[in-house]
C-alpha cells in the first residue's frame, strides 16, 4: 500500500532531527505528535541545514512553540513525514469497524474539510468521498482492518489518506490510522440512524428505498451570537427556520455538541440531503443562520 515517506516512534527532538536528515537535507516536512486530535499536534517545518528548532516552522496550535512541542514529543512520541506539495491535494478518510469476534468491514468514506493556519486542522466532512478514488479507499481500508483484526483490535477507527491528481486519475497515499472515535464517526451514525439507510459497499453510498443519502457535517460551528443561549433555544431556532430534520423526507439537520452553546457559542451539526448539492446548500444556509442570529 502506498504510504507517505517518513519515520515513526520518535521519542525525542534528537530522534526527530535524525529522521529529518534521513528524509533529505532540505524541503518541507510535517512533524506530528501522537495522541493528538484534529491536526492540532502538527508542525510544518521548512528544512534547511540548520537544526529543526531554528528552521521556519508553522505550528497548527496557536500557543505552540519548539520548547513546548519538544516536551510533548518526549511525553507522547511523534512521527515525521515528507510534506506533500502536490496541488490539487485532497484529504479523504475511511471509517472501518472490527467486532469482538474479529469480523471487520468498511462502513464509510469521507472527504475531510480542513482549515487552520496550515490547512490541516479538521473542521468537518462530506459523505461520501469522491467517486474517482472511493473504491480504492475502501479496498485499502479493508486490508488495514483485516490486519488490525488479526492483532486483536476492536471497535470503530478512522484511516486518513492523501489523494493526489495524476495524468491517469488519482494516486492515494495512506497518512495515518486513528484507533478511536473520530470526527467522521458521529456524522455517519447520525445519518445512518435518522434516515434508516444502509451502507452499500459496492457504490460506497448510503441508500434508503433506492435513494442515496448525502451529508455535510461540522463539529466546529462557532457563532458568538449564540453564547448565553440554551440548547433548547438553538434547537427551536433551527426548527423555526425550516432547517430541522424532517422525518418524512429523511433530510435536514441533526445537531450535536449542544452543551458547548451557552459558554462558547459552539455546536456541531450534520446536514443530510438526497444529493450532494442539497446537503451542501442546507449546510451553507444553516451556518449563515446560526452565525447571523442576533
Backbone as a ProteinNet text record, in pm:
[ID]
protein_1_A
[PRIMARY]
XXXXXXXXXXXXXXXXXXXXXXXXXXXXXXXXXXXXXXXXXXXXXXXXXXXXXXXXXXXXXXXXXXXXXXXXXXXXXXXXXXXXXXXXXXXXXXXXXXXXXXXXXXXXXXXXXXXXXXXXXXXXXXXXXXXXXXXXXXXXXXXXXXXXXXXXXXXXXXXXXXXXXXXXXXXXXXXXXXXXXXXXXXXXXXXXXXXXXXXXXXXXXXXXXXXXXXXXXXXXXXXXXXXXXXXXXXXXXXXXXXXXXXXXXXXXXXXXXXXXXXXXXXXXXXXXXXXXXXXXXXXXXXXXXXXXXX
[TERTIARY]
84.3	0	88.1	61	142.8	130.4	244.4	248.5	323.9	294.5	376.4	511.5	621.4	754.7	773.8	828.1	852	901.9	909.5	957.1	864.5	844.3	759	833.3	757.3	808.3	929.7	920.5	1028.2	998.6	1097.2	1072.1	1150.7	1217.9	1289.6	1313.5	1344.9	1372.6	1497.8	1593.5	1714.4	1678	1588.1	1545.1	1469.8	1390.5	1321	1422.4	1529.2	1635.9	1702.3	1736.2	1800	1708	1578.4	1483.2	1468	1470.2	1458.6	1576.3	1695.2	1812.9	1804.5	1749.5	1737	1639.4	1541.8	1444.8	1500.2	1610.1	1669.5	1715.2	1810	1868.6	1776.3	1686.9	1600.5	1458.5	1369.6	1231	1139.5	1008.8	910.9	886.3	871.8	844	727.9	655.2	545.3	583.8	584.1	607.2	472.9	433.9	302.3	315.1	253.2	251.5	156.6	193	98.3	-4.3	-117.3	-221.3	-263.3	-275.9	-331	-462.8	-523.5	-652.2	-669.7	-748.3	-790.6	-675.9	-555.8	-442.5	-372	-417.3	-358.8	-222.4	-178.4	-46.1	55.1	27.4	113.6	204.8	320.3	412.5	469.6	464	522.2	654.4	761	896.2	952.7	1006	1079.8	1226	1272.1	1403.8	1515.9	1621.8	1745.9	1859.9	1979	2092	2105.1	2010	2013.4	1934.1	1947.8	1862	1715.6	1627.7	1485.2	1431.9	1471.7	1418.7	1457.9	1554.8	1595.9	1537.4	1468.1	1410.2	1272.1	1228.1	1092.3	988.6	905.1	809.5	673.6	569.9	432.8	360.3	324.8	252.1	102	30.2	-115	-185.8	-131.7	-186.6	-127.6	-211.5	-166.5	-70.4	-78	6.7	129.9	162	273.7	403.6	516.6	649.5	740.2	866.6	953.6	980.8	981.6	1005	891	767.6	652.6	635.2	664.8	647.9	746.3	871.3	972.3	932.8	874.6	828.5	720.1	630.6	523	574	677.9	739.5	793.9	860.6	916.3	806.4	694.4	585.1	504.2	476.1	380.1	442.3	557.1	613	561.9	626	588.9	627.9	579.3	621.2	663.2	741.9	780.6	759.3	706.6	675.1	717	736.3	754.9	625	635.5	518.5	478.4	353.9	306.6	275.4	351.1	335.9	236.5	199	114.1	-17	-63.5	-192.6	-261.1	-390.6	-479.3	-445.9	-469.4	-445.7	-572.3	-623	-744.1	-709.1	-796.2	-770.3	-889.5	-909.1	-1019.7	-986.1	-1088.9	-1068.5	-1166.9	-1136.5	-1225.2	-1255.9	-1377.3	-1422.1	-1446.6	-1380.3	-1391	-1431.7	-1472.7	-1523.5	-1474.3	-1433.4	-1395.3	-1476.3	-1545.8	-1628.6	-1546.4	-1594.7	-1520.3	-1492.3	-1573.2	-1547.5	-1442.4	-1390.3	-1286.3	-1337.8	-1471	-1523.8	-1493.3	-1473.9	-1437.7	-1508.5	-1532.7	-1587.7	-1558.6	-1571.5	-1558.2	-1699	-1727.3	-1864.3	-1885.5	-1777.8	-1796.1	-1663.5	-1672.1	-1558.1	-1604.5	-1513.2	-1546.3	-1438.3	-1477	-1381.5	-1369.7	-1248.9	-1230.8	-1225.9	-1291.3	-1285.6	-1183	-1076.3	-964.8	-950.1	-898	-874.9	-757.1	-759.3	-648	-535.5	-431.6	-322.5	-246.4	-242.6	-169.2	-261.1	-391.3	-485	-486.2	-459.9	-453.4	-532.6	-616.5	-696.9	-838.1	-886.4	-1016.3	-1130	-1214.1	-1329.8	-1461.8	-1459.2	-1581.3	-1557.3	-1667.5	-1652.4	-1774.9	-1758.1	-1869.5	-1871	-1990.3	-2007.7	-2084.6	-2037.3	-1918.5	-1795.9	-1682.2	-1560.7	-1581.9	-1493.5	-1504.5	-1509.5	-1594.4	-1613.7	-1486.1	-1398.7	-1278.2	-1187.5	-1186.4	-1097.5	-1169.2	-1300.7	-1377.5	-1354.7	-1356.8	-1339	-1198.6	-1099.1	-961.6	-945.2	-1006.9	-1002.5	-1062.9	-1178.7	-1244.5	-1158.9	-1092.3	-1007.3	-887.7	-824.3	-711.6	-757.8	-873	-922.9	-957.7	-1012.8	-1047.5	-921.3	-819.1	-692.3	-633.4	-637.9	-586.3	-669.8	-802.6	-891	-863.7	-836.3	-806.2	-680.7	-578.5	-453	-474.8	-546.2	-568.6	-658.1	-755.5	-840.8	-758.2	-659.7	-571.9	-483.6	-469.5	-388.3	-473.9	-603.8	-690.1	-755.4	-745	-809.5	-960.9	-1035.5	-1181.6	-1234.6	-1338.9	-1405.6	-1403.3	-1454.4	-1453.2	-1321.3	-1268.9	-1145.9	-1143.1	-1064.9	-1054.1	-915.1	-910.2	-783.7	-780.6	-679.5	-667.2	-574.7	-607.7	-530.3	-505.1	-411.6	-399.4	-437.7	-501	-530.9	-472.4	-381.1	-306.7	-348.4	-378.4	-419.2	-300.1	-320.4	-218.3	-278	-194.1	-243.9	-347.5	-331.3	-422.9	-536.3	-549.5	-655.7	-607.2	-601.9	-558.8	-465.5	-371.6	-283.1	-314.8	-348.7	-381.9	-265.4	-238.2	-131	-189	-160.8	-208.8	-129.4	-201.7	-138.8	-128.4	-242.8	-237.6	-362.2	-350.7	-462	-495.6	-621.8	-667.7	-755.2	-696.3	-767.4	-858.3	-963.5	-1055.4	-1176	-1277.9	-1389.4	-1339.8	-1362.5	-1309.6	-1419.3	-1378.8	-1472.4	-1576.4	-1548.6	-1646.2	-1740.3	-1710.8	-1789.6	-1931.9	-1944.5	-2077.8	-2164.4	-2114.7	-2199.5	-2251.9	-2166.3	-2212.2	-2320.4	-2298.9	-2400.4	-2530.6	-2521.9	-2642.4	-2720.5	-2649.4	-2717	-2775.7	-2702.7	-2747	-2875.3	-2876.6	-2988.8	-3111.6	-3092.7	-3208.3	-3273.8	-3197	-3254.9	-3298.9	-3245.5	-3275.6	-3205.8	-3107.7	-3036.9	-2935.7	-2891.7	-2789.9	-2670.4	-2552	-2431.3	-2413.9	-2396.6	-2374	-2225.1	-2152.7	-2007.5	-1972.5	-2059.9	-2030.2	-2020	-2115	-2115.6	-2052.5	-2036	-1981.3	-2076.7	-2208.4	-2308.5	-2406.6	-2480.2	-2592.8	-2718.3	-2798.3	-2917.3	-3038.3	-3149.6	-3277.3	-3386.6	-3457.8	-3566.8	-3518.9	-3398.5	-3344.4	-3288.8	-3290.9	-3241.7	-3117	-3012.9	-2890.6	-2909.8	-2832.6	-2830.5	-2688.6	-2681.6	-2554	-2557.5	-2439.4	-2437.5	-2308.2	-2318.5	-2204.4	-2212.7	-2102	-2104.8	-1990.4	-2011.9	-1906.3	-1920.5	-1810	-1814.8	-1750.2	-1745	-1672.3	-1745.9	-1877.2	-1953.3	-1949.2	-1869.7	-1856.5	-1936.3	-2037.6	-2123.7	-2133.6	-2055.2	-2055.2	-2193.7	-2282.4	-2417.1	-2496.7	-2450	-2521.4	-2478.6	-2372.3	-2328	-2438.8	-2459.9	-2564.9	-2698.9	-2713.1	-2837.1	-2838.5	-2957.5	-2970.2	-2976.8	-2942.1	-2957	-3099	-3198.1	-3336.4	-3369.9	-3316.5	-3340.9	-3281.4	-3162.7	-3098.6	-3172.5	-3215.6	-3294.6	-3421.8	-3489	-3610.9	-3581	-3469.3	-3430.1	-3413.7	-3341.1	-3317.5	-3449.6	-3536.5	-3667	-3752.3	-3758.3	-3842.6	-3795.8	-3669.1	-3614.9	-3629.6	-3694.1	-3714.1	-3589.7	-3497.2	-3369.2	-3356.4	-3459.9	-3454.4	-3469.4	-3466	-3476.6	-3623	-3652	-3787.3	-3798.4	-3885.6	-3894.3	-3952	-4034.8	-4094.1	-3992.9	-3923.3	-3823.4	-3690.7	-3674.2	-3549.3	-3431.2	-3452.8	-3347.9	-3354	-3248.4	-3242.7	-3121.8	-3121.6	-3006.5	-3024.7	-2916.7	-2908.6	-2801	-2838.3	-2746.5	-2675.9	-2554	-2482.8	-2388.7	-2321.4	-2232.4	-2307.6	-2434.7	-2516.1	-2470.1	-2398.6	-2351.6	-2252.5	-2191.4	-2094.5	-2157.1	-2290.5	-2355	-2353.5	-2400.1	-2412.2	-2280.9	-2171.6	-2044.8	-1963.6	-1965.8	-1875.2	-1945.9	-2077.5	-2147.6	-2106.2	-2077.4	-2023.9	-2106.7	-2127.8	-2200.2	-2158.1	-2209.2	-2187.3	-2320.4	-2321	-2444.4	-2412	-2501.6	-2490.1	-2607.9	-2579.6	-2683.1	-2702.3	-2820.4	-2848.2	-2940.1	-2903.9	-2986.3	-2991.9	-3077.4	-3089.1	-2986.2	-2907.5	-2799.2	-2688.2	-2570.7	-2458.5	-2488.6	-2555.8	-2588.1	-2689.1	-2789.8	-2890	-2828	-2741.8	-2676.4	-2586	-2510.8	-2418.8	-2495.6	-2606.5	-2684.3	-2750.2	-2801.9	-2859.5	-2754	-2633.8	-2525.5	-2489.4	-2480.6	-2447	-2552.7	-2680	-2789.6	-2788.8	-2757.3	-2757.3	-2644.5	-2526.1	-2414.5	-2448	-2506.4	-2541.9	-2643.9	-2745.2	-2849.9	-2793	-2709.5	-2655.2	-2559.5	-2479.7	-2378.6	-2436.3	-2553.8	-2612.5	-2723.4	-2747.2	-2853.7	-2823.3	-2918.6	-2898.3	-2916
-119.4	0	124.8	220.6	342.6	422.7	468.7	545.7	676.1	775.2	895.4	859.7	902.7	871.1	934.9	857.5	913.9	812.2	854.1	769.5	787.1	678.2	683.3	643.8	642.8	603.1	685.9	816.8	908.6	962.6	955.5	985.3	1104	1175.7	1295	1384.7	1510	1602.9	1560.9	1497.6	1448.7	1341.3	1250	1145.5	1206.1	1309.3	1378.8	1442.5	1501.6	1562.6	1459.2	1343	1237.5	1192.3	1175.9	1132.8	1238.1	1365.1	1473.4	1472.7	1448.2	1441.9	1321.5	1210.8	1092.1	1113.5	1204.5	1231.9	1325.9	1390.9	1481.2	1608.8	1678.9	1797.7	1919.2	1931.7	2049.6	2007.7	2105.3	2080.2	2085.5	2085.1	2091.2	1952.4	1950.7	1827.8	1850.7	1744.4	1750.4	1665.6	1727.4	1655.3	1648.1	1527.4	1508.6	1437.3	1494.7	1431.6	1312.8	1208.6	1102.4	1153.4	1086.7	1119.1	1264.4	1316	1448.6	1433.5	1544	1535.1	1654.1	1632.3	1738	1810.4	1752.7	1818.1	1920.4	1937.9	2040.8	2001.6	1878.2	1836	1838.7	1914.7	1917.4	2039.3	2021	2132.5	2113.4	2217.8	2214.4	2290.6	2221.8	2277.3	2292.8	2409.6	2429.4	2403.9	2284.2	2236.3	2294.8	2338.9	2376	2307.1	2361.5	2293.2	2324.3	2397	2427.7	2324.5	2321.6	2236.1	2273.4	2176.4	2199.5	2320.2	2333.1	2440.9	2579.3	2586.1	2714.1	2735.5	2635.1	2644.8	2709.7	2775.4	2831.4	2721.5	2743.5	2641.6	2704.9	2635.9	2679.9	2571.6	2603.6	2509.5	2527.9	2417	2425.8	2477.5	2451.5	2505.5	2644.2	2740.8	2880.1	2906.5	2827.3	2853.4	2763.2	2698.8	2603.8	2672.7	2620.4	2662.4	2539.8	2554.6	2437	2384.9	2469.9	2423.3	2334.8	2382.1	2301.9	2179	2194.3	2083.2	1970.9	2006.4	1905.4	1828	1897.4	1829.4	1727.6	1761.9	1670.9	1553.6	1578	1466.2	1364.1	1410.6	1320.2	1247.1	1313.6	1253	1154	1190.7	1114.7	1037.7	1084.2	1030.6	1108.2	1088.5	1163.6	1086.3	1134.2	1084	1203.8	1177.7	1282.1	1229.3	1315.1	1274.6	1384.6	1344.9	1445.8	1524.8	1651.4	1735.7	1725	1686.6	1668.4	1804.7	1841.8	1973.6	1973.6	1855.4	1846.2	1920.6	1987.7	2053.1	2027	1994.3	1985.4	1863.7	1878.7	1771.9	1753.7	1632.4	1603.5	1518.2	1525.3	1455.3	1367.1	1258.1	1168.4	1079.5	1017.2	922.7	808.2	697.6	581.6	547.8	501.7	461	310.9	237.8	91.9	44.6	-81.6	-138.1	-281.2	-316	-453.1	-493.8	-605.9	-652.2	-743.9	-769.1	-855.9	-994.3	-1042	-1173.4	-1173.3	-1054.6	-1046.2	-1015.6	-1001.7	-963	-815.7	-778.9	-641.6	-598.2	-468.3	-413.2	-264.3	-208.2	-64.3	-7.9	93.6	143.1	278	349.4	479.7	533.5	622.7	704.7	850.7	941.5	1083.9	1168.4	1290.8	1396.2	1481.4	1501.9	1585.9	1733.4	1816.3	1961.1	2014.2	2074.5	2117.2	2268.6	2323.1	2467	2494.7	2608.1	2643.6	2708.6	2754.9	2828.9	2747.7	2615.4	2530.4	2449.3	2469.7	2392.5	2245.9	2211.7	2071.3	2042	2136.8	2117.7	2076.2	1967.6	1912.8	2008	2039.3	2125	2051.9	1946.1	1873.7	1775.4	1726	1625.7	1624.7	1565	1537.8	1389	1336.6	1195	1184.8	1095.9	1010.2	1077.5	1003.9	1053.7	1059.1	1126.9	1141.3	1004.5	998.9	872.1	824.4	918.4	881.2	787.3	797.3	710.7	644.2	651.8	594.8	445.4	371.9	226.6	190.4	265.9	238.6	261.7	368.8	393.2	276.2	228.9	117.3	-7.5	-34.4	-154	-142.6	-24.1	-4.7	-20.4	40	34.5	-108.3	-185.2	-323.8	-406.3	-381.1	-452.6	-418.1	-290.3	-248	-308	-307.3	-363.8	-512.3	-583.9	-727.8	-750.7	-669.1	-683.4	-650.3	-540.4	-499.4	-598.3	-656.3	-757.1	-876.6	-913	-1023.9	-994.1	-865.7	-825.5	-792.4	-821.3	-806.4	-671.4	-583	-452.6	-469.9	-394.4	-399.5	-256.8	-230.7	-101.1	-28.2	94.5	182.3	259	280.3	358.7	423.2	529.1	601.6	590.2	602.1	598.3	718.2	802.2	922	896.1	957.2	942.1	1078.4	1081.7	1190.7	1135.9	1219	1183.4	1291.5	1250.8	1343.6	1321.5	1428.9	1419.4	1382.5	1286.9	1246.4	1251.4	1227.8	1228.6	1118.7	1006.2	894.4	886.5	983.5	978.7	1033	946.7	986.9	882	928.9	841.6	863.7	756.3	769.4	721.3	796.3	764.8	756.9	649.1	640	735.5	806.8	907.3	857.7	818.6	773.5	693	614.1	536.1	594.2	625.1	678.4	574.4	505.9	398.1	456.8	522.7	588.7	636.8	680.8	750.4	887.9	923.5	1048.4	1142.1	1243	1345.4	1297.1	1188.2	1137.5	1033.9	986.6	878.1	921.9	1033.4	1078.9	1115.5	1190.6	1222	1097	997.7	875.8	808.2	798.1	737.7	814.8	948.3	1031.4	1009.1	1006	985.7	845	747.5	608.6	588.1	639.2	614.3	698.3	820	905.5	875.5	831	804.8	660	569.5	427.9	370	442.1	396.7	287.7	217.3	114.6	150.6	115.8	143.1	35.5	79.5	-12.4	-12.7	-120	-122	-110.5	-159.8	-155.6	-14.2	71	209.1	305.3	259	346.1	454.4	429.4	529.4	474.2	565.6	529.6	530.7	426.9	416	382.6	454.3	422.2	421.6	311.2	295.7	329.9	286.7	308.1	446.7	534.3	670.6	691.8	753	776.9	891.6	888.8	996.6	1052.8	1184.5	1255	1346.1	1382.8	1478.3	1557.8	1674.2	1760	1784.8	1769.4	1781.4	1867.5	1927.6	2001.5	1979.6	1982.6	1985.5	2114.1	2214.8	2337	2461.4	2465.9	2585.8	2680.5	2784.5	2882.4	3006.8	3038	3153.1	3236.1	3342.5	3422.8	3469.1	3490.8	3537.1	3433.4	3308.4	3202.9	3189.6	3258.3	3249.6	3297.5	3222.1	3256.2	3194.9	3141.8	3073.7	2933.9	2877.1	2739	2646.3	2518.5	2423.5	2420.8	2429.1	2427.1	2543.3	2661.1	2778.2	2760.4	2699.4	2679.2	2572.5	2466.5	2363	2425.6	2511.2	2577.2	2670.8	2744.4	2834.2	2758	2649.1	2568.8	2515.7	2469.2	2416.7	2526.8	2643.2	2752.7	2805.1	2793.3	2838.9	2733.3	2622.1	2516.4	2436.2	2436.1	2368.3	2241.1	2206.5	2086.9	1959.3	1847.4	1718.8	1686	1649.4	1613.3	1461.6	1402.5	1256.4	1195.8	1270.9	1215.6	1208.2	1318.5	1318.5	1257.4	1246.1	1196.8	1281.4	1412.3	1509.5	1619.1	1696.8	1805.8	1795.5	1872.7	1880.2	1796.7	1731.4	1664.5	1738.2	1794.9	1875.3	1790.9	1829.9	1765.7	1867.1	1826.4	1914.5	2035.5	2017	2129.5	2185.6	2105.9	2152.6	2266.5	2287.5	2395.6	2528.9	2531.9	2655.2	2766.6	2742.9	2855.4	2928.9	2856.1	2920.2	2962.1	2879.5	2903.7	2944.2	2930.7	2958.6	2863	2739.8	2642.7	2514.7	2458.1	2331.7	2262.5	2142.5	2069.2	2028.7	2001.8	1952.9	1879.4	1788.9	1709.5	1743.3	1791.9	1832.7	1721.7	1661.1	1543.2	1580.3	1537.2	1562.7	1442.2	1451.2	1342.7	1353.9	1460.7	1478.4	1556.2	1552.7	1627.9	1777.5	1824.5	1966.4	2009.1	1924.8	1957.6	1963.9	1867.7	1866.4	1988.3	2023.3	2138	2268.9	2286.2	2408.6	2419.5	2308.7	2309.3	2346.7	2292.4	2322	2469.8	2523.7	2665.6	2753.7	2727.1	2807	2799.7	2681.8	2665.5	2744.1	2740.5	2819.4	2967.3	3016.5	3158.6	3193.9	3109.2	3135.2	3140.7	3044.4	3039.4	3155	3191.7	3295	3436	3453.4	3585.1	3608	3508.3	3521.4	3638	3725.1	3839.7	3796.4
0	0	0	-89.3	-93.2	35.8	86.6	209.6	186.9	269.3	271.5	334.1	271.9	325.6	461.2	555	686.6	786.1	912.3	1021.5	1141	1216.1	1333.5	1459.6	1569.6	1700.8	1740.7	1721.4	1759.8	1899.7	1989.6	2130.1	2183.6	2097.6	2142.2	2021.6	2049.4	1940.3	1865	1932.8	1865.3	1763.5	1801.7	1708.1	1589.6	1615.7	1506.9	1412.8	1468.1	1387.1	1297.3	1352.2	1272.9	1159.6	1190.9	1088.9	979.8	1019.1	921.4	824.6	877.6	790	695.9	743.7	660.1	545.3	564	457.9	351.9	380.9	283.5	348.9	289.2	352.9	355.4	258.6	251.2	214.2	218.6	181.4	302	277	384.8	443.7	576.8	649.2	745.2	774.8	871.8	992.9	1110	1235.2	1307.6	1352	1412.1	1546.2	1646.2	1777.6	1779.2	1853.3	1882	1983.7	1990.6	2089.2	2083.2	1962.6	1943.2	1869.3	1826.1	1758.2	1665.5	1561	1468.1	1399.9	1400.2	1336.7	1423.5	1549.7	1635.4	1692.1	1667.9	1710.6	1598.7	1492.3	1374.2	1372.2	1309.6	1283.6	1143.9	1063.4	928.9	932.5	895.4	902.8	761.8	731.2	606.2	637	604.3	648.2	563.3	631.7	564.5	639	639	701.8	851	907.5	1049.6	1129.2	1262.9	1345	1325	1345.2	1320.5	1397.1	1523.3	1606.3	1555.6	1463.1	1405.4	1266.7	1214.4	1080.3	1087.1	978.1	974.4	1001.9	1102.4	1145.5	1168.3	1122.3	1145.4	1224.7	1349.2	1434.1	1413.5	1409	1389.8	1513.9	1632.6	1757.1	1781.4	1807.2	1814.1	1929.8	2037.1	2154.4	2159.2	2048	2046.5	2007.5	2058.1	2015.6	2028	1987	1987.5	2127.8	2227.3	2364.1	2411.2	2395.3	2438.2	2349.3	2220	2126.7	2158.7	2189.3	2223.2	2348.9	2445.7	2567.5	2534.7	2443.6	2406.2	2324.1	2242.8	2169.6	2268.5	2373.7	2474.7	2551.3	2575.3	2650.4	2566.7	2442.9	2362.2	2246	2201.8	2078.6	1958.7	1844.1	1724.2	1599.5	1486.2	1355.7	1272	1168.4	1075	934.1	846.7	710	613.3	488.9	385.6	370.2	337.8	316.8	170	145.6	8.5	-51.5	-152.6	-213.8	-329.6	-379.9	-499.1	-477.8	-582.7	-582.7	-716.8	-718.5	-602.5	-515.8	-387	-290.4	-207.5	-202.1	-126.1	-4.8	96.7	223.3	260.6	188.2	221	340.3	395.6	504.4	490.7	556.6	558.9	703.9	727.2	860.2	857.5	946.6	949.3	1088.6	1094.2	1219.5	1234.9	1357.7	1390.7	1514.1	1504.8	1616.5	1706.5	1830.7	1922.9	1868	1774.7	1716.6	1608	1573.3	1471.5	1332.4	1316.8	1186.5	1162	1036.8	1004.1	877.3	866.5	743.1	737.4	618.1	596.3	590.4	670.8	680	611.3	575.5	510	459.7	362.5	321.8	321.4	351.1	359.7	293.6	257.7	228	353.2	403.2	520.5	480.2	558.9	539.7	639.5	588.3	672.7	670.2	780.3	789.5	880.2	947.3	1034.2	956.8	1026.5	960.8	857.2	875.3	781.5	690.9	703.1	621.8	657.5	785.2	824.4	951.8	995.2	1116.2	1074.8	1133.1	1095.3	1131.2	1032.6	1052.7	1030.7	951.1	920.3	807.8	748.9	643.9	553	436.6	346.3	316.2	295.4	262.1	130.7	40.9	52.1	-6.2	-6.4	-71.3	-222.4	-290.5	-436.1	-504.6	-605.5	-674.7	-742.9	-784.2	-859.4	-781.1	-647.9	-569.5	-452.1	-448	-337.6	-322	-433.1	-427.1	-379.3	-423.4	-381	-231.2	-178.6	-34.5	41.2	-5.4	60.8	61.2	-51.2	-60.5	34.1	39.5	131.6	276.6	309.8	447.4	487.4	395.9	427.2	455.2	378.5	400	537.4	573.5	704.2	816.7	799.7	902	922.2	815.2	825.6	908.9	885.8	961	1108.3	1134.5	1272.5	1346.6	1277.2	1340	1384.2	1302.8	1337.7	1457.7	1490.7	1606.1	1728.5	1719.5	1835.4	1852.9	1754.4	1764.6	1755.2	1835.7	1835.6	1837	1757.5	1761.7	1628.8	1631.7	1515	1509.6	1390.8	1376.4	1239	1227.5	1102	1041.7	909.7	836.5	743.5	758.4	676.1	558.7	445.5	322.4	259.8	165.1	70.2	-66.3	-147.8	-287	-376.3	-463.2	-548.7	-693.4	-764.9	-905.2	-990.7	-1080.8	-1176.4	-1316.8	-1416.8	-1554.7	-1577.5	-1505.8	-1526.2	-1425.9	-1337.4	-1237.1	-1103.6	-1001.6	-868.9	-809.8	-729.9	-653	-505.5	-434.2	-292.4	-206.5	-100.5	-6.6	133.1	205.9	342.8	430.6	517.4	602.9	746.7	807.3	945.6	981.2	1087.1	1141.4	1278.2	1299.3	1427.2	1496.4	1595.2	1665.1	1773	1729.6	1821.9	1742.2	1814.5	1751.1	1708	1584.7	1531.1	1483.6	1408.7	1364.6	1266	1194	1096.3	1156.3	1278.2	1336.1	1368.2	1439.6	1478.3	1358.1	1259.2	1143.9	1072.5	1057.5	991.4	1074.5	1206.2	1291.9	1289	1290.3	1286.8	1158.3	1044.4	916.5	905.6	954.4	946.7	1028.2	1150	1239.8	1205.1	1160.4	1132.7	998.7	901.5	769.1	751.3	834.5	814.9	693.7	640.5	520.7	555.9	455	469.5	382.8	429.4	352.3	246.4	122.1	10.2	-22.6	12.8	-11.8	-159.8	-247	-389.9	-443.9	-404.4	-452.7	-352.7	-227.7	-124.1	-81	-93.6	-58.8	44.1	108.2	193.6	108	119.8	35.3	120.9	97.4	161.7	55.3	47	-50.9	-191.7	-224.2	-357.7	-381.7	-280.3	-297.7	-213.1	-268.5	-190.4	-92.4	14.4	111.9	119	120.3	129.3	251.9	301.7	412	415.8	479.4	511.9	661.9	733	878.8	928.7	1043.6	1112.9	1262.9	1333.1	1480	1530.5	1442.6	1476	1426.8	1450.3	1415.9	1534.9	1524.4	1632	1595.1	1674.9	1649.6	1776.1	1788.7	1912	1954.9	1857.9	1891.5	1969	1968.2	2039.8	2184.9	2224.4	2363.4	2457.5	2563.7	2657.8	2623.8	2501.5	2464.6	2526.1	2536.9	2583.6	2462.9	2481.1	2370.6	2315	2403.4	2358	2267	2296.6	2213	2072.8	2066.3	1935.9	1856.2	1922.5	1853.9	1795.8	1873.7	1826.3	1709.6	1717.9	1610.3	1479.2	1484.8	1364.1	1309.6	1398.3	1355.5	1293	1357.9	1308.6	1173.6	1145.4	1016.8	907.1	940.2	841.4	811.4	906.7	886.3	969.6	1044.1	1127	1044.9	1114.3	1044.4	1018.8	893.5	852.5	842.3	921.7	926.8	800.2	729.4	608	494.3	469.6	361.1	406	539.4	597.8	553.4	555.5	525.8	632	641.4	737.5	827.7	935.1	1024.8	1150.3	1190.8	1320.2	1399.8	1516	1595.3	1700.6	1734	1844.7	1909.5	2017.1	2093.8	2149.1	2183.3	2228	2362.4	2441.8	2571.3	2562.3	2444.6	2428.3	2391.5	2372.6	2326.8	2431.7	2554.8	2649.4	2674.5	2691.9	2727.7	2606.3	2499.6	2387.6	2258.1	2252.7	2127.9	2018.4	2054.8	1960.8	1961.4	1842.7	1829.8	1701.2	1681.8	1558.7	1499.9	1370.4	1307.5	1177.6	1142.6	1020.5	931	811	715.1	612.8	612.4	530.8	415.3	295	177.1	85.7	-15.6	-113.4	-224.5	-223.5	-320.5	-252.8	-312.6	-257.1	-257.5	-363.9	-376	-268.7	-244.4	-143.5	-3.9	27.7	158.5	175.3	71.6	79.6	96.5	26	36.2	173.5	225.6	359.5	463.4	448	541.7	535.8	415.4	399.3	464.7	439.4	496.2	648.9	702	847.4	911.3	850	901	902	794.2	784.8	892.6	910.3	1008.8	1150.5	1184.8	1320.6	1347.2	1250.2	1270.9	1263.7	1202.3	1192.3	1293.5	1380.3	1479.3	1573.5	1593.3	1682.5	1826
[MASK]
++++++++++++++++++++++++++++++++++++++++++++++++++++++++++++++++++++++++++++++++++++++++++++++++++++++++++++++++++++++++++++++++++++++++++++++++++++++++++++++++++++++++++++++++++++++++++++++++++++++++++++++++++++++++++++++++++++++++++++++++++++++++++++++++++++++++++++++++++++++++++++++++++++++

